[in-house]
Amino acid sequence: MIFTVKQIASFVGGEVVGNENAEIYTFAKIEEGVPGALSFLANPKYAEYIYTTQSSVVLVNRDFEPKGEISATLIKVDNAYESLAKLMMMYESSKPRKQGISSLASIASTAKIGEGCYIAPFVVIGEGCEIGDNCTIHDGVSIGDGAKVGNDTLIYAHATIYHDCRVGNGCILHSGCVIGADGFGFAPTADGYNKIPQTGIVVIEDNVEVGANTCIDRATMGSTIIHSGVKLDNLVQIAHNDEVGSHTAMAAQVGVAGSTKIGQWCIFGGQAGVSGHSTIGARTTIGPQCGTIGSLKGGETLLGSPAIDAREYIRLSAYMRKLPALDKKIKELTKELEALKNK
């Protein structure tokens, strides 16, 4: 599809500096721009490329002031990154989507399928399932008996939703994710471990995105709950009976142990680990490879393992870099002291 600069500026509420009739048909990184492409500049580290980019249009923040000649047309907006995301979502939604149910899909006679859905070959939908309107379910997806999926949800190839679990409206489940596998529940005995049946479910609310090969375990009893707007990266592990607050985001390989409650708008860096049976307050930021032990009140920024206040961690890191020099100095002082004693 082709859009003019004027149309794009109107959509994002931007101010045009240059040719408002220029035509745009693709996106490109500012350093890899081509004619007919739209790029953006949000990070000052890339500012040098705006003077050489071949892109026809560049989204910039309103406070951007050029320091040289720019051949591209500019669209000044309040937030270039947010405007780009808005444009890309509009572009993606304008693409035609598939509809229809493949004859190679296996759908139980008691399952209910909404209107406007696309169900690819080799999808398996179990007894008593309910699939909402306008869902897209790609090849090899398995949806267990009694599971429910809301409207406008996109499920990529080979994702698995276990029996009785719930997925809301407007969700995206990426390839290989597993919703509702058994929680890690075993009772130790003299002979080994007896499995504790996991009789609960997983509830995923609206507008949640689950990354590839991420696992969300079903509850021992009750529900593991992922609230609305949560974004989970690839290879994230959410254990049984966890509750993740709305709009929390977790980068790759985060692991959350069982029966943990996480507040709204939290951010977890890659490979962060959260101990079980704890509560993480709202708007907590936990850095990459952090390990939390116990509950956190919320509103904190933490680094390290075990996790501590980020400012304290930075101070301690500075001291650690000085340790070799301090060790050398202590050894020198010790020798001098011994020499004085001998005298």
N, C-alpha and C positions, 0 to 999 in steps of 0.2 A: 504494500500500500504506500501511496505517496501523500505527504502532507506539506503544506507551506509553512514557512516560519511564522507567518501571521496566525495560522490555525494553532500551531504549537504554543505560541506565546499566550493566546487567548485561553487555552486549556490550562496552563500552569499559572496564569495571572502574571506574566512577565512583561518586561519592557524591552523592545527591540532596538538594537543599535546596529544599523546596517540594512541589508536588503530583506524586507519582510516578505518578498515574493519568492525567495529561494526555496527550492523543493528538497525535501528530505525523505529518504526511503530506507535508511538503515541506521544502526548505532555503531560507534567505534570508540576505542580508547583514544584519548587526546594525542598520545604519542604515535598512534597508528592510524590517524585519520585519513579518510579518502573523500573525494568530492561526493556530495549527496548524503554524507553521514552527519549525525549529531553526536557531539562529545560533551563532556562536562569537566569543569574545574572546581573542585572543592578543597583539595589538599594543596597547600602552598608549595609543597615539594615538586609539584608538576607544573608550576606556573611558567617555567621556561618554554614549555611545549606550545603554549597558546600563540606564540609569535611565529611558529613554524608549522603548525598543524595544517593538514590539507582538508580537514573537516569543513563542511560548509557552515555549520552552526556550532556554537559552544555555549552551554549553560554556565553562567557564572553567578556568584552571589552579588547582591546589589552594591555592596561596598567595594567591589573590585574596580581598581583604577589601573589601566594599562600603562606600562613604562616604555612602550615602543609601538610600532605599527603592527596592526593585526588585520589579516586579510579575511578572516572568518567573520560572519555575522554573530553578534552576541545577543543572548537573551538573558537579561538580568532578573533574578528571582530572589526570594527571601532565603531559600535554602536549595542550592544546586543539586545536592545529593537526593533530597526528598523529591524534588521536581523530576529528576531523572527516573526515580523509582515509579513515580506516578505515570510518567509517559510510557515506561516499559510495560507496566501493568495494562495500560490502555491498549498498547500495541499487541500484547499477548492475547488479551481478551477479544480483539478484533479478528483473530485468526479463526477460520472455520474449524469446528470441532466435529469429530466423528459421532455418529449415532447408530443405534441398532444393536441387536444381540446376535453374536455369532452362533451358527448352528453347532459349532464345536465346543461351546460353553456347556457346562453341566449345572443346571439350575433345578433345585428341588421343586416339586409341584406345589408345595406349601409356601414357597418363598414369594414375597411381594416385591415387584420391581417398579419403580416410579417411571414417570414419563421422561422422554428425551435422554435416556441413558445410553451409554456405549459400553458394551460388555464384550471383551475380546475373546479370541479362542483360548480354550483350556482354562478358563476361569471356573472355579467350583464354588457354588453358593448353596449352603446347606438348608436343612429343613427349618421352616419358620423364620427365615431371615427377612429383614425389611431393608430395602435399598431405596433411598429418596430420589427425587427428581434430578435430572441433569447431572448424574454422576458419570464419571469416566473410570472404568475399571480395566486395566491392561492385562495382558496375557499372563497366565499362571498364577493369578491371585487366588488365595483360598480364604473363604469366609465361612466360619463354622456355624453350626446350628444355633438358631436363636439370636444371632448377632444383628445389630441394627446400625445402619449408616445413614446419615442425614443427607440433605439436598446439596448439590453442587460440590461434592467431594471428589477429589482426584486420587486414585490409588494406582501406583506404578507397579510394574511387573514383579511378580513373585513376592509381594507383601503378603503377610498372613494375619488374619484377625481370628482369634480363637472364639469358641462358642460363647454366646450370651454377652459378649462385650459390646460397648456402645461407642460410636464415633459420630461426632456432631456435623453441623453444616459447614461447608466451605473449608474443609480440612484437606491437607495434602499429606499422603503417606508414601514415602519413597521406597524404592526397590529393596526387598530383603528385610524390611522392618517386621518385627513380630509384636503383635498386640495381644497380651493375655496369656503368654506362656506361664507355667507354674512358678510361683515364688519359691525362693530357696529356703524351704522349710523342712527340717529333719530333726527328729528327736534322737539323741545319742542313747545307745543301749550297750550292754556288755558285748553284744555280738556285732555292733556296727551302728547303722543309722536307720531308723524307721521313718519313712516318708509321711509327712503331715499333709493330708489332702488340702489342696488350695481351692476352696469352694466359692471364693468371691469372683469379682469381675474387674475389668478396666473400663473407666468412663472417660472419654475424651470429649471435651466440650468444643464449641465452635471456633473456627479459624485457627486451628492448631496445625503446625507443620512438624512432621516427624521424619528425621533424616534416614538415609540408607543404613540398614543393618542395626538400627537402634532397637532396643528391647524394653518393653514396658510390661512388667510382670503383673499377673492378676493377684488380687488380695487373698490372704488366707481366709478371711471372712470380710464381708462388706465390699468396699471398692478401692482400687487405686485410682486416683483422680488427677487428670491433667486439665486444668481450668482454661478458659478461653484465651486465645491469643498467644499461647506458649509456643516457643520456637526451639526445637531440639535438633542439634546437628547430627552428623553421622556417628554411629558407634557409641551412643549414649546408653547407659543402663539405669533404668528406674525400677527399683525393687518393690516388693509387695507392700501394699497398704501405704505407699507414699502419697502425698498430696502436693502438687506443684501449682503455685499461685499464678493468677492471670498475668500474661505478658512477661513472664520470666523467660530468659534465653540461656541456653547451655551450648557451649562449643563442644567439639568432638572429644569423645572418650571421657566425658564426665561420668562419674559413678555415684549414685545416691543409694545408700543402704536403706534397709526396710524401716517402715513406720516413721518416716521423717516428713515433717510438714514444712514446706517452703512458701514464703510469702510472695506477694505480688512484686513485679518489676525487679526481680533479682537478676544478676548477671554472673555467669560461671565461665571462667576461662577453661581452655582445653586441659583435660586430664585432672581436673579438680575432683577431690573425693570428699564425700559428706558422710559422717558417721551416722549410725542408725539411732532411732528413737530420740531424735533431736528436733528442735524447731529453729528455723532460719527466718528471722524477721524480714519484713518488706524492705525492698530497695537496698539489699545487701549486694556488694560486689566482691566476688571471690576470684582471685587471680589464678593464672594457669599453674597446674600442679600443686595447688594448695590442698592441704588436708585439714578439714575442720574436725574438732573433737568437742562434742557438746553443743548446746544451743547458742544462738547469737541473737542479740536484741533487735538488730535491723539497722539500716542506714549506715553500715560500716563498709570500709574497703580493706580487704585483707590480702596478705601475701604470705608465702612460706608454708612449711609443713613441720610441726603443727602451725596452723594459720594464726597470724598475729596482725595487729594494726599495720597498715601499709607504711606509714611514716616511720614507725619503730623498726620495721623490717629493713627499710632503706638505710637507717642509721646503723643498724647492726651489720648490714652488708658492707658499709664503709669501714667499720671497725675490722671486719674479717679480712679485708684487703690489706690492712696494715699489720696483721698478725705476723707474717714472716719477718718484717723489719723489727717489730717489737721483740720477737723471739731472739733475733740476732743481738739486739741491744741488751736484753736481759742477760744473755750469756757473756757479753763483754763486761757488763757491770759486775756479774758474779765473779769473773776472773780477777777484776780489779779489787773487789772486796776481799777475796782470798789472799791476794798479794799483800794487802794492807794488814790483814790478820797475821800473816807470817812475819811481817816486820815487827 
